[in-house]
Amino acid sequence: MEIGPLQLVVVGFPQPKFKGDIYRELKKVREAGLIRVIDSLAVYKDPNGDLAALKESDVSEEEAMTYGALIGGLIGFGMGGVEGAEAGAEAGALMMGGEYEYGVREEDVRAITADMAPGTAALMLLFEHTWAIPLKNAVRGAGGTVLAQDMLSPEALITRGAELAAAVAAAEKASKPKRIAAPKKRAPAKKSAKPAKTAKKGGKATKAKKSKK
């Protein structure tokens, strides 16, 4: 079984206004064969704190176990080679099997919703990009190997732009030469006081007598 790239999306709804638009758009891409929903969980916590959950999947229990085995096997191989792959495949198959309700258990729902405020909702979606399988095969057939990949949303680009602007501003600030303060000018020395004027007595100038000790 060959699988395309898998993507996990978690969306929060502080003030949910559901009108069925999300379901309709998701249905379109599923019916067009562009994606395949492996596992999905929608949770709503009403104002009283009571929970309502809806789970859905495009795969059967057997297919879900196959996905789990493939994913677990790859993770296990990265951790411990062939032996790790075998253990990971077994654990992944069990986790995605009917015993665990396609990987989403009741305790998982409780843990996810523990921090949700009343009147809010959340959507978790694990889906496969089935449209990418032929492209992946073409790249592989041409001897190509994926070196890097990422998902970019408009919001992520805006955030990245703000981070770059802050980094540029910090770099410019650090590159500016520091101004050295000029030494302060010393105040000119004060001139010595003028000698006291002699007092005039009888129209003639007389010098002050020094007191004898």
CORRA-V302671 format. One line per field, one symbol per residue. ss: DSSP state (H for helix, E for strand, - for the rest). phi: phi as a letter, one per 20 degrees, with the letter a starting at -180 (. if undefined). psi: psi as a letter, one per 20 degrees, with the letter a starting at -180 (. if undefined). A space follows every 50 residues. Layout:
ss: ???
phi: ???
psi: ???
//
This chain:
ss: -----EEEEEEEE-------HHHHHHHHHHH----EEEEEEEEEE----- EEEEEE----HHHHHHHHHHHHHHHHHHHHHHHHHHHHHHHHHHHH-HHH -----HHHHHHHH------EEEEEEEEE---HHHHHHHHHH--------- ---HHHHHHHHHHHHHHHHHHHHHH-----------------------EE E--EEE-------
phi: .dcegdcdcccdcfcfcfcnfffffffgffffmeccfebbbdccdfgenf dcccdbbedeffffffffffffffffffebmffffffffffffffeeffd lmndefffffffegefegndbbcdcdcdeffefffffffffenecfeaba dddgffffffffffffffffffffeffffefffffffffffffffffffe cmndfceffffee
psi: ppqapqpppppqnhmpmpjigggghhhghghijhrpogqqpppporhijq qpqpqqqiqrgghhhgggggghggghhhhkbgghgghhgghhgghirhhj lkiorhhggghhihjpqqjrrqpppoqpnhhighgghgghhjjqpphqqr pprhhhhgghghggghggghghhhipqppppqqppqpqqpqqqqqpqqqp okiqpqqpqppp.
//
